[in-house]
Amino acid sequence: MFSRGIGTLLAFTLSIGLLGGVLAFDNTRKDNLAVYWGQNGAGSQQRLSFYCADDTINVIPLAFLYIFRGTGGQPVVDLGSQCSDWNAPVFPGTDLVQCPSTLAADIKTCQAKGKLITLSLGGGTGQVGFSSDSQAQTFADQIWNEFLGGSSSTRPFGDAVLDGVDLDIESGTPAHYAAFVNRIRSHSSGASKKFYITAAPQCPFPDANIGDALNQASFDAVYVQFYNNFCGLNHPSDYNLATWDNWAKTQSANKNVKVYIGAPGASDAAGQGYVNAGTLATFAQNAQKQFSSFGGVMLWDADSAFSNNRFDKAIKTAMTASAKALAPQAHSEGGEVTSTAIATHSSASVNKPSSVAAPASSHSTAPKQKDPTPEPEPVKAPHEILHKEPREPRVFSRFFRL
């Protein structure tokens, strides 16, 4: 249905960017800012284009596609009040939502400004995972056709082509995710634009739910969650960015992978781990100096950060200034880089009753698997989850029960 015109659309978008002097996304920078959108973290979420109005944010993962195989064999997407199966039509025989045309337009608007718009898979309430490499590859085909550079009669964002996928896997095992990633890479190898693949592991190393896949397949960046865990920003003695930097250089399938410091965008955006803008800026500036793999900061989420006195802008401004001071030859007067330049989460309830927790992670100085998963309960959409205090001592995850 949407196979025609996608190539033309990509070429047109690229030409507009070049003519308008738009700076394309540069994954080698040390001051990129990735901010999740879709879960109405502060209860006042605006449409996507609102968060692309200035140059602050570089990457926006849409959160979340939280069920891999739903009704009719189709995935389920929940973007809170902006696009979900409870406030928008679905494709017949499925729970796959047909998002408003305004969202597709917003995606294109943001991309025309040089920002990456990706789709985050999983989240704290996700029904995720694969039983075989073959199943993972089939799902990758589906994601490619319905959200990325392929074609399908069931594309939630119409002819808008997302820039990649993010794996925010918080349950199950890492088995077969490498096959999924490699299949996406295979599809994108002949594409007219680059597609990005990222992950959002929790800071305890290795992450129990996606860790092995990070070693077996090529990721462009990892948004490490340094919150809701004992290696978080609020526990500096256990803060382990150095471990993740070492992983990037010695174990990652992609030795150029970038590691981001993941942080809450406001004090109520996580169970624990929030630090003020000045403290987070210091963490980021130190990382710019110490770790060659450092790529920037990730925030959960856009609504929370914007409502918190533009927390996002404060962090971006500090990172950019520090990066320019470290490598002034790489930056123009306007703060843009030349070709030689250097280089979640919580949800607030929206119109629905809340609750359900994700599997939690425990901290250890040695690699340790997460605590056993509780008995499964009926799955809830991501927007139905509220952040509260940790449910057990020394056990944390991104989403918590009421």
C-alpha positions in Angstrom: 0.0 0.0 0.0 2.8 2.4 0.9 5.5 0.8 -1.3 5.3 3.6 -3.9 7.0 6.8 -3.1 9.1 5.8 -0.2 12.3 6.0 -2.2 11.2 9.4 -3.5 10.3 10.5 0.0 13.8 9.6 1.3 15.5 11.4 -1.6 13.2 14.5 -1.1 13.9 14.6 2.6 17.6 14.4 2.0 17.5 17.1 -0.6 15.6 19.4 1.7 18.1 18.8 4.4 21.0 19.6 2.1 19.4 22.7 0.7 18.4 24.0 4.1 21.7 23.4 5.7 20.3 21.0 8.2 23.0 19.2 10.1 22.6 15.4 9.8 22.8 13.2 12.9 26.4 12.4 13.8 26.9 9.3 15.9 30.5 10.1 16.6 29.8 13.1 18.7 30.2 13.2 22.5 27.2 15.5 23.2 24.2 13.8 21.6 21.0 13.8 23.6 18.4 11.0 23.2 15.0 11.5 24.8 12.2 9.0 24.9 8.7 10.2 23.9 5.2 8.6 24.1 4.5 7.9 27.7 3.3 11.2 29.0 5.7 11.2 31.9 4.5 14.4 33.6 0.9 14.2 32.4 1.3 17.0 29.9 2.9 15.4 26.8 2.7 17.5 23.6 2.7 16.2 20.0 6.1 14.9 18.7 6.9 18.0 16.7 6.9 20.2 19.8 10.0 18.5 21.0 11.8 19.0 17.7 11.3 22.8 17.7 14.9 23.6 18.7 18.3 21.9 18.4 18.3 20.4 21.9 17.3 16.8 21.2 19.1 14.6 18.7 17.3 11.3 19.0 13.7 10.5 19.9 12.8 6.8 20.5 9.0 6.4 20.3 8.0 4.3 23.4 6.7 1.6 23.0 6.0 -1.3 20.8 5.4 -3.5 23.8 3.8 -6.7 22.5 5.7 -8.6 19.8 3.0 -11.0 18.7 -0.6 -9.7 19.4 -4.0 -10.3 17.8 -3.7 -11.4 14.3 0.0 -12.0 14.6 0.6 -8.2 14.7 2.6 -6.2 17.3 0.9 -3.7 19.6 2.1 -0.1 19.9 1.2 2.2 22.8 2.2 5.9 22.6 -0.1 7.0 25.4 -2.5 9.8 24.6 -0.9 10.4 21.2 -1.5 7.0 19.5 -2.8 3.8 21.2 -5.4 1.1 20.5 -7.7 2.8 23.0 -7.8 6.2 21.3 -7.2 5.4 17.6 -8.5 2.9 15.1 -6.7 -0.4 14.5 -6.1 -2.4 11.4 -8.9 -5.0 11.0 -8.4 -8.2 12.9 -5.5 -6.8 14.9 -4.6 -4.5 17.8 -2.1 -2.7 15.6 -3.0 1.0 15.8 -3.4 3.3 12.8 -1.8 6.4 14.1 -3.2 9.8 13.2 -1.7 11.4 10.0 -0.5 14.2 12.2 2.0 11.9 13.9 3.4 10.8 10.5 3.8 14.5 9.6 5.6 15.2 12.9 8.0 12.3 12.3 8.9 13.8 8.9 9.2 17.3 10.4 11.6 16.1 13.0 13.7 14.1 10.5 13.9 17.1 8.2 15.6 18.9 11.1 18.3 16.2 11.3 16.8 14.3 14.2 16.6 10.5 14.4 13.1 9.1 15.2 13.3 5.5 16.2 10.9 2.9 17.6 11.6 1.4 21.0 10.6 -2.2 21.5 9.8 -3.6 24.9 9.5 -1.5 28.0 8.7 -2.6 31.6 5.4 -4.3 30.7 6.5 -5.8 27.4 5.5 -9.2 26.1 8.7 -9.9 24.2 11.2 -12.5 23.3 11.8 -15.3 20.7 11.8 -19.0 20.7 14.2 -19.4 17.8 16.4 -17.4 15.4 13.8 -18.1 12.7 11.1 -16.4 14.7 13.4 -13.5 15.5 14.1 -13.0 11.8 10.5 -13.2 10.8 9.7 -10.5 13.4 12.6 -8.4 12.0 11.0 -8.7 8.5 7.7 -7.5 10.0 9.3 -4.5 11.7 11.2 -3.6 8.6 8.1 -3.7 6.5 5.7 -1.9 8.9 8.0 0.8 10.4 11.3 1.0 8.5 12.3 0.8 4.8 10.0 -1.9 3.6 6.4 -1.9 2.5 3.2 -3.3 4.0 -0.6 -2.6 4.0 -0.3 -2.2 7.8 2.0 0.7 8.5 1.0 2.5 11.7 2.8 5.7 10.6 1.8 5.5 6.9 4.6 6.5 4.6 6.8 7.9 7.3 10.0 5.8 7.5 11.5 5.6 11.0 15.3 5.8 11.4 15.8 2.5 13.3 14.9 0.5 16.4 15.7 0.6 20.1 15.6 -2.6 22.2 14.4 -1.8 25.7 14.2 -5.4 26.8 13.3 -5.8 30.5 12.1 -9.4 30.6 13.0 -12.8 29.3 16.5 -13.8 28.0 18.8 -12.3 25.4 18.4 -15.4 23.2 17.8 -14.8 19.5 17.9 -11.0 19.7 21.2 -11.1 17.7 19.4 -12.8 14.9 16.8 -10.0 15.0 19.4 -7.3 14.8 21.4 -9.0 12.1 18.2 -9.4 10.0 17.5 -5.7 10.3 21.1 -5.0 9.3 20.7 -7.2 6.3 17.6 -5.4 5.1 19.2 -2.0 5.6 22.5 -2.8 3.9 21.2 -1.7 0.5 19.0 1.1 1.8 19.3 4.7 0.6 19.8 6.0 4.2 21.4 4.6 7.4 19.2 2.9 9.9 20.3 2.8 13.6 20.0 0.1 16.2 20.3 0.9 19.9 19.6 -0.8 23.2 18.7 0.4 26.7 20.3 -2.0 29.2 20.2 -1.5 32.9 23.6 -0.6 34.4 24.3 -3.9 36.3 26.7 -5.6 34.0 26.0 -7.7 32.0 22.4 -6.9 31.6 20.4 -10.1 32.0 17.8 -9.5 29.4 19.8 -8.2 26.4 23.5 -8.5 27.5 24.5 -11.4 25.3 23.0 -9.9 22.2 25.1 -6.8 22.7 28.2 -9.0 22.2 26.8 -10.9 19.3 25.3 -8.2 17.0 26.3 -4.7 16.0 24.6 -1.9 17.9 25.2 1.8 17.2 24.6 2.9 20.8 23.5 1.8 24.2 21.5 4.0 26.5 22.5 2.6 29.8 20.0 3.1 32.6 21.9 4.6 35.5 18.8 4.8 37.7 16.5 2.5 39.6 19.7 0.5 40.2 22.5 0.4 42.8 25.0 1.4 40.1 22.9 4.5 39.4 24.0 8.2 39.5 22.8 8.5 43.0 25.3 5.8 44.1 28.6 7.2 42.8 30.7 4.5 44.5 29.0 1.9 42.4 28.5 3.9 39.3 30.1 1.8 36.5 30.3 3.7 33.3 34.0 2.6 33.1 32.7 -1.0 32.9 30.5 -0.2 30.0 33.3 1.8 28.3 35.5 -1.3 28.6 32.7 -3.5 27.2 32.4 -1.1 24.2 36.1 -1.4 23.4 36.7 -5.1 24.2 33.5 -7.1 23.9 31.0 -5.3 21.8 30.5 -6.6 18.2 30.8 -3.0 17.1 33.9 -1.4 18.6 32.6 2.0 17.6 29.5 1.7 19.6 28.6 4.7 21.7 27.6 4.5 25.4 25.1 7.0 26.8 24.5 7.9 30.4 20.8 7.2 31.0 19.0 9.4 33.5 15.5 10.5 34.7 14.4 13.8 33.3 12.7 14.8 36.6 12.7 13.6 40.3 9.4 11.8 39.8 10.4 10.2 36.4 12.0 7.2 38.2 11.8 5.3 41.5 15.3 6.6 42.3 18.4 7.8 40.6 17.5 11.4 39.8 20.2 14.0 40.1 20.0 17.7 39.4 21.1 19.2 36.1 24.4 20.4 37.5 25.3 17.0 38.8 24.3 15.2 35.6 26.3 17.7 33.6 29.3 16.9 35.7 28.9 13.2 35.1 28.6 13.9 31.3 31.6 16.3 31.2 33.8 13.8 33.1 32.7 11.1 30.7 33.6 13.2 27.7 37.1 13.5 29.1 37.6 10.0 30.3 35.8 7.6 28.0 36.3 7.4 24.2 33.1 5.4 23.8 30.9 8.1 25.4 28.2 9.4 23.1 26.0 11.6 25.3 23.0 11.4 27.6 19.6 9.7 27.4 16.7 11.0 29.3 13.4 9.5 30.4 11.2 11.1 29.2 10.5 14.2 27.0 7.4 15.3 29.0 9.2 15.0 32.3 12.3 16.8 31.1 10.4 19.7 29.5 8.2 20.1 32.6 11.3 20.2 34.8 12.5 23.6 33.7 13.8 22.3 30.4 16.1 19.8 32.1 17.0 18.5 28.6 18.2 21.9 27.4 20.4 22.4 30.5 22.1 19.1 30.0 22.6 19.6 26.2 24.0 23.1 26.7 26.5 21.8 29.3 27.6 18.9 27.1 28.0 21.0 24.0 30.1 23.6 25.7 32.3 21.0 27.2 32.7 19.2 23.9 33.7 22.4 22.2 36.3 23.2 24.9 37.8 19.7 24.5 37.9 19.8 20.7 37.3 23.4 19.5 38.6 22.6 16.0 35.7 20.3 15.5 33.0 22.9 15.9 31.9 25.9 14.0 30.8 29.1 15.6 27.2 27.9 15.4 27.9 24.8 17.5 27.7 22.4 14.5 30.4 19.9 13.8 32.5 19.4 10.7 33.4 16.1 9.2 36.3 15.8 11.6 34.1 16.3 14.7 34.1 14.2 17.8 31.5 12.5 18.3 13.9 4.9 31.1 12.0 5.2 32.2 8.7 5.7 33.7 5.2 6.2 32.6 2.3 8.2 33.9 -1.2 6.9 33.7 -3.4 8.5 31.0 -7.1 7.9 31.1 -6.7 4.3 32.3 -6.2 2.5 35.6 -2.7 1.7 36.3 -0.3 -0.9 37.5 2.1 -3.8 36.8 5.8 -4.2 37.4 8.7 -5.4 35.3 11.2 -8.0 36.3 13.7 -6.3 38.6 17.5 -6.3 38.6 19.8 -6.7 41.5 23.2 -5.1 41.9 26.4 -7.0 42.4 30.1 -6.2 41.9 30.3 -9.4 39.8 28.1 -10.2 36.8 24.8 -11.5 38.2 21.5 -12.4 36.6 18.3 -10.5 37.6 16.1 -11.9 40.3 13.6 -14.5 39.2 10.6 -13.1 37.3 7.4 -13.0 39.3 4.4 -14.9 38.3 3.0 -13.3 35.1 0.0 -11.0 35.5 -2.3 -9.6 32.8 -0.2 -7.3 30.6 -0.9 -3.6 30.8 0.0 -1.0 28.3 3.1 1.1 29.1 1.0 4.3 29.7 -0.9 2.5 32.5 2.2 2.2 34.7 3.1 4.8 37.4 6.5 5.1 39.0 6.5 4.5 42.7 9.1 3.5 45.3 11.1 0.2 44.8 9.0 -2.8 45.8 11.9 -4.7 47.5 15.1 -3.7 49.2 18.0 -3.4 46.7 15.9 -4.6 43.8 14.9 -2.1 41.1 13.6 -1.8 37.6 12.1 1.0 35.4 8.4 0.4 36.2 6.9 -0.2 39.6 3.5 -1.3 41.0 1.2 1.1 42.7 
